[in-house]
Amino acid sequence: MAAGLYILATPIGNARDISLRALETLKGCDAIAAEDTRVTSKLLAIHGISKPLLTYNDHNGAEMRPKILARLEQGQAVALVSDAGTPLVSDPGYKLVREAVAAGLSVIALPGPSAVLVGLTLSGLPSDRFLFAGFLSVKAGERKSVLEELKGIRSTLIFFESAQRLPESLAAMTEVLGDRPAAVARELTKLHEEVRRGTLSELAAHYEKQGAPKGEVTLVVGPPLDAAPDTARIDAALQSALAFMPVKAAAEMIAGLTGSSRKEIYARALELKES
């Protein structure tokens, strides 16, 4: 097969979720760079594949990148895999891709399973805009600072979280983000897959009482809730504007200033004008 770095997604739980193209690449490549060779060996054994395995992770990345790049420069095809899902998501793969691109080497992506997208699609929360925020810090102060930065983003937020830290993180999110709708997805695509939906406070209370769940956790949090319009403030502004402006002009101006519906503001302006 053609030389290059193949970014290859592997199953996040169910071994049958691997693609036909991924299997062809694993069988045809010269070597496989894996986050944990023990995990990857199990997947390869299921599909009857035997290839040289290279360990590439956070601990040895600086040492291994030149060795992998040397293989690519020699015309080899190297597949990069993580323990589960799509490489480069919460792992050091992006540094290898960056250096391969800088060296003018071929990089090919083989799309496939991702806990981020599976969690989002099962959550029942808005999926038109979302932000993957990775793992939160284990330190309370740093975690709170990050949540404060994310608070105003009008998108669904997706996190990976340790099962043991889940109750604590849910409580921190309730405090900083407000009581938004959320979903805790665990063991995705596996036998004991579970998605628990509710508000952040409800989920925090559940896991505080029941204890930390088992398995890998993907946490999905809905976007900021729209604040209820301040009707008294809008009425006061409309009354002031109607004293010297036509209804339509006053409604358009106040709607623009408040971000409220022009149709609703116009209807309210008519009521005030006629009262």
Helices and strands as residue ranges (DSSP letters): E 4-8, G 15-17, H 20-28, E 31-34, H 37-46, E 53-55, H 61-73, E 77-81, H 93-102, E 107-110, H 115-123, E 130-135, H 140-150, E 156-161, G 163-165, H 166-177, E 181-186, E 194-199, H 200-210, E 217-221, H 231-242, H 247-258, H 262-274
